Amino acid sequence: MKLRITKAIILTALIISTIVTTSIVAPISASAKSAYHYLFAISAREYTGKKIQTAYYKDYKQLKGLKKGKDYTVSYKNNVKIGQDTAKEIVTYKGKYKNRKQIIKKFSIAPPAPKIISKSYNSKTRTLTIKFKHNKNAKYVFLGVVAYEFDVEKTKYIKNNGNKTNTINLKLKKGKSYRIGLKSTMTKKSSEATTYEAEVSLKT
């Protein structure tokens, strides 16, 4: 018995394939990706109160074959205080290369992560309780509750209240893997460069 493949059969198969694909692969919103990246990506150097020296110059192709100290120098500017793109790494050519233009790389310095004092989870009520303290150099803490993988359930900015202990109670959903991030910030802008987060991982 021969199977006749008609246009109707092909069209039906394509429709079924589309339905299955659509039901399995849910689109990830740009805002969810942005919040996830903001929480767990590092885009700044951590504030220490001391001069911070980077090493971007080591990756510059135009310095290949040249010797530091002999053919160029590396200096830094505004590399202590917290700021968005305010610190600079400056490469200045010297000797026979002195007429070349300086290479200036800006970078950001951000406050350290808040400190988690304690965490506890009540499985009956599915409530996660986190106690933390702000870093004294930050103005806010950005809280993000993310269920695997980009399902951002909650975001919130918490203003710095000095040395007091903050308590957060989070009602979580059953059967999910969570990453809860607490990140120090100076503004309420998601474009702000930040450093490491304090994190709690939990499976409900």
Summary of the structure (lengths in Angstrom):
residues: 204
radius of gyration: 25.2
end to end distance: 53.7
largest distance: 85.8
contacts: 538
relative contact order: 0.18
helix: 19%
strand: 40%
